[in-house]
Amino acid sequence: MAQRWLILGAGGHGRSVCDAITAGGDRVVGFLDDVLPAGTLVSGTPVLGVLSLAWDLNRLFEASLEAPPDQVVVAIGNPALRQSWQQVFEQVAAPLGVVLHPRAIVSATAQLGPGPLCQES
């Protein structure tokens, strides 16, 4: 069954993440972004409002016809900001997803999971 996603960040990184999600057959219900105004369409998907709305996803979706997303992902290019917003989602127990393009080649030794930064072992 297709998952419904919310993406934090509607810039270049967010658009790439959106492409990977939709290539896998899932649907992006919206973006949160501090630069683009609410209502702006990005890859055919609306910006729903500013990043701070991530603090209360249920409230964000109460006024819409959409249910809260099945998965959320932080797709902000700046690593420090990405990490900060990842921590917000962890604090509010948001359903953090892992985005993997269906045509990606992944090492057999790789471990995939939600996280803001790549870490070496």
Steps between C-alpha positions, in 0.01 A plus 500: 500500500633842408627716785420869540799725575569849634834659410672772701680720250386586149837600355720292274553222754129486579414475132745213453352319798152560356610345170635191679180459703271526198726273291439234764123532458429701815334843519627826647210687667697817556814692589581727793739780413601840642584657164213410269154626598217261583313398188807501275515182292831312499511203264121524494475476880399791726708673760275474806675762710812576701737251662377573854173327415695175538458536877133396472427295189154397617396863535649580161283238333181555707383782276568312177340208325826308542576270791841543665778343289612140537865608474696823541848585384731795554644606164678823586837535329679662796620209722476694828142612428412152377624352827307755709173426320565127517519541878168689498333210321652257750367713790146505362517129411435563131514196271849548354545332166797382297503609137664265253467554128380175338794501258764564769784257545566446870802323643429165664676634812300823519254558783202717408296689755366842594774744580620848417863428420712222360720345765809291448552193714 
